């Protein structure tokens, strides 16, 4: 039994070392965010700020109205973020929950928050769950919306097809955004019948300076 325990401990410690090496090589990105706060000066008696992170294909702008309400009701400072590869935050080839959690930790350091409450929706919910497990000392409260720690949602099965549709879009060039949205919607409608879902996906359509 002693040998078994030692072997188990060795295996556990080895896994921890691998995870630490892996995390040490992960580079955070500087997240774009919107802040909702009062003009009066803050003090130590103020409640911990609330950091809101959206779901897949979402952005901080999805939470604009709710963040205003949260601030007015709670008097907390509210920070709505764009996750990496979303909205105004940098786009990279790396996108795991380890990356998302480290990005949040970097944001707290940037804003000089010792602790924060976190509200995560869908993908954001998984990200803040991981964050709470990895960095518990930074968590005041945790709210997870519309997601569980396990893969129980049938929506996960549709994700590969959505990615495939988006990757194969023939994006219009040098046209007004209104025309680009119409043309893109017509292309997506061949594969996605849900108009609401298409409208949501179209919120990710942006025009670069070169007209693309």
NUZA-969296 format. One record per residue (C-alpha): x, y negated, z. Coordinates in steps of 0.02 Angstrom, whole numbers, padded with zeros to 5 digits, always signed. Each point is the difference from the previous one (the first is absolute). Layout:
% residues N
XYZ...
This chain:
% residues 212
+00000+00000+00000+00145-00118+00036+00069+00027-00175-00172-00036-00073-00014-00162+00097+00175-00054-00053-00039+00040-00181-00162-00098+00010+00087-00148+00080+00139+00006-00131-00127+00004-00141-00099-00144+00077+00158-00105+00026+00057+00037-00178-00167-00057-00071+00008-00160+00104+00176-00034-00063-00055+00025-00181-00148-00119+00025+00113-00130+00080+00124+00011-00144-00141-00013-00125-00076-00151+00087+00169-00085+00016+00014-00001-00190-00172-00078-00025+00003-00184-00043-00148-00109+00052-00075-00133-00112-00059-00173+00051-00189+00010+00002-00112-00139-00064-00131-00049+00128-00138-00123+00042-00016-00073+00174-00161-00050+00088+00032-00100+00157-00047-00156+00096+00102-00160-00005+00026-00002+00188+00166+00063+00068+00011+00181+00054+00052+00065+00171+00032+00165+00087-00181+00012+00058-00064+00012-00179-00059+00171-00057+00118+00099-00110-00016-00042-00185-00097+00117-00113+00088+00065-00155-00118+00061-00137+00058+00114-00140-00110+00048-00146-00026+00165-00092+00066+00068-00164-00027-00120-00147-00055-00134+00125+00081-00162+00057-00004-00126+00140-00128-00103-00097-00129+00140+00026+00002-00045+00185-00009-00189-00013-00179-00021+00063+00014+00131+00136+00165-00070+00064-00081-00170+00022-00138+00081+00102+00123+00103+00103+00098-00157+00043-00155-00101+00046-00070+00140+00108+00160+00051+00089+00112-00154-00011+00140+00118-00047+00124-00047-00134-00042+00110-00150+00129+00054-00127-00064+00084-00159+00141+00080-00099+00028+00064-00175+00080+00171+00010+00149+00032-00112-00052+00033-00181-00159-00099+00031-00051-00181-00021+00140-00127+00022+00121+00117+00089+00153+00070-00090-00023+00152-00111+00120+00145+00019+00017+00182-00052-00012+00054+00182-00170+00015+00082-00019+00114+00150-00077-00025+00172+00176-00012+00069+00030-00148-00116-00166-00081+00044+00033+00017+00187+00175-00072-00013-00068-00146-00103-00121-00038+00142+00139+00010+00129+00102-00122-00104-00150-00117-00010-00019-00001+00189+00184-00044+00017-00018-00138-00130-00150-00074+00091+00081+00027+00171-00145+00105+00064+00045+00109+00149-00163+00096-00021-00151-00002-00113-00168+00082-00020-00019+00089-00167-00150+00028-00111+00029+00115-00148-00124+00052-00133+00021+00161-00099+00184+00005-00054+00030-00141+00122-00079+00106+00136+00123+00140-00031+00142-00127-00001-00047-00073+00171-00025+00175+00072+00177+00043-00054+00061-00167+00067-00081+00033+00170+00085+00170+00012+00169-00064-00057+00002-00168+00088-00124+00012+00147+00081-00142+00098-00057-00124-00133-00183+00051+00005-00126-00091+00109-00156+00080-00075-00037+00107-00152-00154+00000-00111-00009+00126-00142-00140-00018-00128-00066+00123-00129+00141+00127+00013+00056+00146+00109+00172+00075+00034-00044+00150-00110-00054+00015-00180-00186+00022+00017-00063-00129-00124-00054+00063-00173+00061-00167-00069+00180+00063+00011-00037+00119-00143-00043-00146-00115+00161-00097+00031+00109+00088-00131-00129-00035-00135-00012-00184+00051+00188-00018-00008+00001+00082-00171-00133-00120-00064+00092-00153+00063+00169+00057-00067-00073+00025-00174-00088-00168-00015+00040-00096-00159+00021-00168+00084-00049-00152-00106+00133-00135-00023-00009-00189-00017-00187-00011+00031-00097-00092+00137-00026+00098+00161-00187+00008-00030+00028+00085-00168+00132+00114+00074-00120+00056+00137-00137+00036-00128+00115+00100-00113+00075+00097+00145-00171+00038+00072-00058+00069-00168+00150+00116-00004-00028+00060+00179-00186+00027-00031+00044+00146-00116+00067+00094+00151-00076-00085+00154-00190-00018+00001-00010-00086+00169-00010-00187-00038+00037-00045+00181+00159+00103-00001+00055-00079-00164-00030-00174+00070+00104+00044+00152+00143+00066-00108-00008-00157-00106+00046-00105+00152+00177+00066-00030+00007-00075-00174+00120-00148-00004+00083-00098-00138+00187-00025-00002+00089-00157-00057+00042+00082-00167-00186+00022-00036-00006+00187+00035
